[in-house]
Amino acid sequence: FKPLILTNIKKDSTAYREEMFGPVFSLYKFNTLDEAIELSNDTEYGLGASIFTEDHNKAEECAKKIESGMVFLNSSSFSDSRLPYGGTKNSGIGRTSAWAAFDEFSNNKVISFRK
C-alpha cells in the first residue's frame, strides 16, 4: 500500500497495539517528556526507538527510560555487526552480533548519539 501517516490512533485499535511493518508512520501528540516516555513504553514490544533532539543530556536521560533493546539518538535504527542487536518484551530475548551474542539471555540496551 501507499505510504501512510496515522494520527489520532485509539488505544484499543490494532494500529496502536501491533507492530506496523511497511511504509507507515504513527504520529502521537504529547505535552511532556514523561508523557512521551509513558506512551513509548505502552506496548508489549521493544525492539528499537529513535529520539531526535539537540539536547544530548535530555536525550540520554530519555533513552535510559525507554523500554527498548536499542535507542538511536539523532538517527533512525541501523544494524552494525559491532553492536548487539535485539529487543525487549515480545520483541525478543537476548542479543545477536558483537560480544553480547555470547550472553544469549541478556537484555542490554544500545544508546547511539549521532551529531
LINPEPE-V684342 format. One record per run of one state. SS is the DSSP state (a for helix, b for strand, c for the rest). FROM is the first residue (numbers start at 1). TO is the last residue. Records with the same first field share a line. If there is no record, write none. Layout:
SS->FROM-TO + FROM-TO
This chain:
c->1-3 + 7-13 + 18-23 + 27-32 + 42-47 + 52-55 + 66-69 + 74-84 + 86-88 + 92-95 + 97-98 + 103-109 + 114-115
b->4-6 + 24-26 + 48-51 + 70-73 + 85-85 + 96-96 + 110-113
a->14-17 + 33-41 + 56-65 + 89-91 + 99-102
